[in-house]
Amino acid sequence: MEFATILVFITIFVALAFDFINGFHDAANSIATVVSTRVLSPKLAVIWAAFFNFVAAFVFGTAVAKSIASGIIDPTQATIWVILCALLGAITWNLLTWWWGLPSSSSHALMGGLAGAGIAHAGFGVLVREPKLVLPFIGTVPGLGSKWMITLAFIILSPLIGMILGLGLITMFSWIFHRRAPRQVDGLFRKLQLLSAATYSIGHGGNDAQKTMGIIAGALLTGGFMTPEEFSKGWGSYKWYIILMANGAIALGTYFGGWRIVHTMGSKITKLKPFGGFCAETAGAVTLFGASFAGIPVSTTHTITGAIVGVGAVNRLSAVRWGVARRIVWAWVLTIPASAGVAALCYWIIKFLGFAN
């Protein structure tokens, strides 16, 4: 077997490892609320979330995957070494933030990794610049195309949408059930939270697993296993292999869970009850479903954090621990540049050793 072929298989393995770590890292997004409200035990919660992560394979298309595969860097410059170093940069940042207990974005870590490795390989011109998108109040960012602009905008918009929806839902349901006994309301929303957790997990699997699909498709294209026509028209005979592998890997990662981040998301930002947990998960799920069908690679972490803040703020702003929220926001800001820096460093080391050219 030729070295180039072996390298493609190594890259796919690393992509699936990233997907596994994504599920492991982002398990908190799916299960923190349902665990913190004690609707499910941690063990049952991860099984529940992992199952619905996998179900997402049969719900969504591949619009987000195509955005990652061709909307971030020029596909013709995405050599196998660029893809491999992008994954290493994203994995490194994910593991660091997991260790620190901070819910950062695996999606933006992957984008940063692709940008950093791509720039190290071919300069800043490698970033996709077309088509242009003019955003309200912002305009355009020189050198960045529409996928970059939409993704950067949703760093702000996804938690904001989650927060507004979370605040709106808990306000609405508080008004609807204000005459009911607290114990009755708690019992009802304990059942409903199973549904909201499942729906959110489908949204999580649908948006996040697609990012790995785009990377695997790019590796197969670079390795000559897929023609450019197949790549642009649904990945040919490889389509379902790619989809099932990606969703399977993220489901396994969710099953093994990342309890450091569960603790941060489930109890450090604000205290939740089943009523609030249902509203946060539903708000997050609605946001993720919309983004996935629109092909926008958003952060599930940003989305659910915003929803939890919105739910926590309904009574009083002091119910939200803003010091913890501030640390999380800093992790968000640093994710793209930090993962880009690690990926670029990996590429320069490989180039120095004579492997990449």
C-alpha positions, 0 to 999 in steps of 0.5 A: 500500500502506498504511503499516500493511501496510508496517509488518507486512512490515518487522516480519516482515523484522526477525523473520527477521533476528532468527532469522538472528542467532539461528542466527548467534549460537547456531551455536556451540551446535550445532557448537562441540563437533564442531569443537573435537574436529576431527571436522568442519572448521568449513565442513562442521560449519556445513553439517551443523548448518544442514541439521538446523536446517531439518529441525527444521521437520518434527519439532516442532509449534508449542507453544513458538511459542504460548508466546511468542505468548501466554504472555509479554505480553497479545496484545491489547497486542502492537501492531506497534510493541511487537513491532518494538521487542521484536525490536530489543532482542533483536537489540541484546543478541545482537549485543553478546554475540556481539561480546564472545564470550559465549554468551547466550540469544537466547530470553531476549533475545526474552522480555526485549524483549517484556516491556520494549516491552510495559511501556513501552506499557501498564505492568506489567499487560501481563505475562501473569499467569494461570494461576498455577504454584507451583514447589517451594521458590520458590512464585510470583512476584507478577504472573507467570503459568505461562509466565513461571514455567516459563521463569525456572525453566528458566534454572536447570534447563536447564543443570542438567539438561544438566550432570547428563545430560552427567556421567551419560552420560560416566560410563556410557560410561567404565565401558562402554568402559574396557577398550577401547583409547583409539584404538578408542574415539576412532574409534567416537565420532568417528562417533557424534558426527556423529549427536549433532551432528545430533540437537542441531541438530534440537533447536536448530532446533526450539526456537529457530526457534519463538520467531520463528514466534510473533512472525511470527504475532503480527505477522500478527494485529496487522496483520489478516492473521490472525483471532484464531480462526486465531491460536489454532488453528494459524495457518490458511493461514499455518502452513507459510509461517511454519514454513518461513521461520523454520527457513530463516532460522535455518539460514542464520544457522547456516551463516554461523556465529559463530566468536567464540562457537565458540571460547569454547564449544569450547575455553575452558570445557574441552577436549573429545575426541570421547567427551566431545563426543558425551556433551555433544551428546546430553545437550543434545539430550535436554533440548531435545527434551523442552522443545520437545515440552512447549512450554517456551522454553529456552535452547539456550546454557544447555543445551549449556553445562551439558552441557559443564561436566558432561562436563568435570567428570567427571575433576576440577573443575579441568578446567572453567575456572570464570572463563569459566563465571562470565562466561557466567553473568553474561551469562545473568543480565543478558540479560532486563533488558538486552534489556528496557531496550533494547526499552523505550528503542526504544519510548519513542523511537518514541512521542516521534517520534509513531509509537506511541500 
